[in-house]
């Protein structure tokens, strides 16, 4: 049986994140200060004492979660993952953990991703909604009914929890249809836009150039990628999947199932702020062991 390391995405942030690590670990402090220089602003000030509103800024949220996860991983001794995966943004953290990306390149890509996604949200005002208590197939069926508005499955988080993404009008109508079909809840989320949908196409085009000009090394272990929940070790394939990720759904349910059933994972360690992924893993594969490093 094998040990998997998993990395959270946007939404795991909180005020004070990383502060203890910065104060108690000299190497961690060096990484954080290097990040401040790369980003051109002191993200540590916002991470350690910023307001919730400041942390919700896309240009802050994504690098902040990435930094917490990656620096925690890089400064914890004797971590030897046999496979890795990350939820959306967390895939970049996973690629640093298995040495496909360097710390510096990973951070630069995350910063560019955040900026590109923010611009895409401004071009096409849009949103997302969490659908609870409805089978994935039914959610997919209802999404497929929309032809004039964009409504697509975005995050397959766990059985009975699927997030949809699309235009503001489309998501509002879809929520009513989901509730009529038996969903326990259909909750519009407080997010900046329709992540992991065709409406992120402008961000995908912008990020593609940055990804293609970045060095991708050979991984130390397979990464299970969001776009199809399959394991990859070929740097060229990993690169292409990362480009496609912005407009494709996050198949987290399928990822965990494949890590357990085909990758023989029986122990999942979440690295970074919070423990959301641990909860999702337990709902997907109840027989596995989970813990966290945060």
VENLIN-V623858 format. One record per residue. PSI is psi in radians with two decimals (999 if undefined). Layout:
psi
PSI
PSI
//
This chain:
psi
2.72
2.82
2.12
2.50
2.30
2.63
2.26
2.88
-2.84
2.42
-0.26
-0.08
2.67
2.66
2.27
-0.07
2.31
-0.14
-0.82
-0.72
-0.77
-0.75
-0.47
-0.15
2.01
-0.75
-0.71
-0.74
-0.70
-0.76
-0.78
-0.75
-0.62
-0.69
-0.72
-0.73
-0.77
-0.75
-0.43
0.19
2.80
1.48
-0.46
-0.61
-0.69
-0.72
-0.74
-0.56
0.19
2.85
2.89
-0.66
-0.73
-0.70
-0.37
-0.20
2.24
-0.67
-0.32
-0.82
-0.91
-0.86
-0.60
-0.82
-0.75
-0.85
-0.79
-0.84
-0.88
-0.76
-0.63
-0.76
-0.83
-0.38
0.10
2.06
2.66
0.56
2.09
1.39
2.48
-0.20
2.69
2.78
2.71
2.57
1.91
-1.96
-0.63
-0.31
-0.55
-0.70
-0.74
-0.61
-0.37
-0.70
-0.61
0.31
0.32
-0.71
2.55
2.86
-0.82
-0.81
-0.69
-0.78
-0.74
-0.72
-0.71
-0.73
-0.72
-0.66
-0.82
-0.78
-0.72
-0.72
-0.67
-0.76
-0.67
-0.64
-0.61
-0.56
-0.77
1.56
2.27
3.12
-3.03
2.84
2.50
2.20
2.07
2.41
0.41
2.45
2.52
-0.75
-0.65
-0.70
-0.78
-0.70
-0.78
-0.72
-0.69
-0.30
-0.33
2.15
-0.55
-0.55
2.66
2.09
2.01
2.68
2.38
-0.79
1.92
1.53
-0.78
2.91
2.21
0.10
1.77
2.22
2.31
2.80
2.53
-2.82
2.73
-0.80
-0.75
-0.74
-0.68
-0.80
-0.69
-0.67
-0.71
-0.71
-0.66
-0.76
-0.67
-0.48
-0.07
0.10
2.41
-0.68
2.61
1.68
2.04
2.30
2.64
1.35
2.90
-0.32
-2.99
1.35
2.62
0.80
2.96
-0.34
-0.17
0.18
-0.74
-0.65
-0.66
-0.78
-0.71
-0.73
-0.51
-0.77
-0.71
-0.73
-0.72
-0.40
0.07
2.46
2.24
2.06
3.12
2.27
2.68
-0.26
2.86
2.57
2.23
2.02
2.63
-0.65
-0.59
0.12
0.40
2.73
2.47
2.54
-0.17
2.04
-0.61
-0.69
-0.71
-0.75
-0.84
-0.71
-0.61
-0.64
-0.78
-0.30
-0.62
-0.55
0.05
2.72
2.68
1.93
1.20
-0.73
-0.87
-0.59
-0.88
-0.73
-0.74
-0.64
-0.63
-0.89
-0.62
-0.51
-0.11
0.52
2.32
-0.04
2.11
2.21
2.11
2.25
2.06
-2.98
2.41
-3.04
0.46
-0.77
-0.59
-0.74
-0.73
-0.74
-0.76
-0.54
-0.47
-0.74
1.55
-0.35
-0.10
2.88
2.41
2.60
-3.10
2.73
1.86
999
//
